[in-house]
């Protein structure tokens, strides 16, 4: 079953976040996954949304999502994501 990593980010140091963003594609390419959404201007239909960006990544299964989340190369670049944005990141299971 497909799973999704969903991140809501509020930029705190945009230059540092952009460094992470530039490094992301080469690290992400190692995984059986795809970027479904990476939007810095989503339309809020209801409620308050205090973030700068939403990202949704699709993985073939939970094991692959966790392999990505725990990858040492990802951990190295994620330091810039964490320094450049406050984030809420969740793993959600798709519907069969």
C-alpha positions in Angstrom: 0.0 0.0 0.0 1.3 3.5 -0.9 2.2 5.8 2.0 2.7 9.5 2.0 5.0 11.8 3.9 3.3 15.1 4.3 5.3 18.1 5.5 4.0 21.6 6.4 6.9 24.0 6.6 7.2 27.6 7.9 10.4 29.2 6.7 12.6 30.7 9.4 15.8 31.0 7.3 14.9 30.8 3.7 18.5 30.8 2.3 19.3 27.7 4.5 16.1 26.0 3.4 17.0 26.7 -0.3 20.3 25.0 0.2 18.4 21.9 1.4 16.0 22.2 -1.5 18.9 22.2 -4.0 20.5 19.1 -2.5 17.2 17.2 -2.1 16.7 15.8 -5.7 20.0 13.9 -5.8 19.4 12.3 -2.4 15.7 11.5 -3.1 16.5 9.9 -6.5 17.8 6.8 -4.6 14.3 5.9 -3.4 11.3 4.3 -5.1 9.2 7.4 -4.6 7.9 10.5 -6.1 7.2 14.1 -5.2 3.5 14.6 -5.5 3.2 18.1 -4.2 5.7 20.9 -3.4 3.7 24.1 -3.2 4.6 27.4 -1.7 1.3 29.0 -2.5 -1.5 26.5 -1.7 -5.0 27.8 -1.6 -6.5 27.6 1.9 -10.1 26.6 1.7 -10.9 26.5 5.4 -9.2 27.4 8.7 -5.8 29.0 9.4 -2.7 27.7 7.7 0.4 29.4 9.2 2.9 27.7 6.9 5.1 28.7 3.9 5.0 25.4 2.0 3.4 22.0 1.8 5.2 18.9 0.4 3.7 15.4 -0.2 6.0 12.5 -1.1 4.6 9.2 -2.2 6.4 5.9 -1.4 5.4 2.4 -2.5 5.2 1.2 1.1 6.0 2.2 4.7 9.4 0.4 4.6 10.6 2.6 1.8 9.3 5.8 3.4 11.2 4.9 6.6 14.3 3.9 4.7 14.2 7.5 3.2 13.5 9.1 6.6 16.4 7.3 8.2 18.9 7.5 5.4 22.3 9.0 6.4 22.5 11.1 3.2 19.1 12.5 3.9 20.0 13.2 7.5 23.0 15.2 6.3 20.9 17.6 4.1 17.9 17.6 6.5 20.0 19.6 8.9 19.5 22.6 6.6 15.7 21.9 6.4 15.5 21.9 10.2 17.6 25.0 10.5 15.7 26.8 7.7 12.1 25.9 8.5 9.9 24.8 11.4 8.0 21.7 10.2 5.2 19.3 11.0 5.9 16.0 9.2 3.6 13.0 9.2 3.4 9.6 7.5 0.0 8.7 6.2 -1.2 5.5 4.7 -3.0 5.5 1.3 -6.3 3.8 0.6 -6.3 0.5 -1.4 
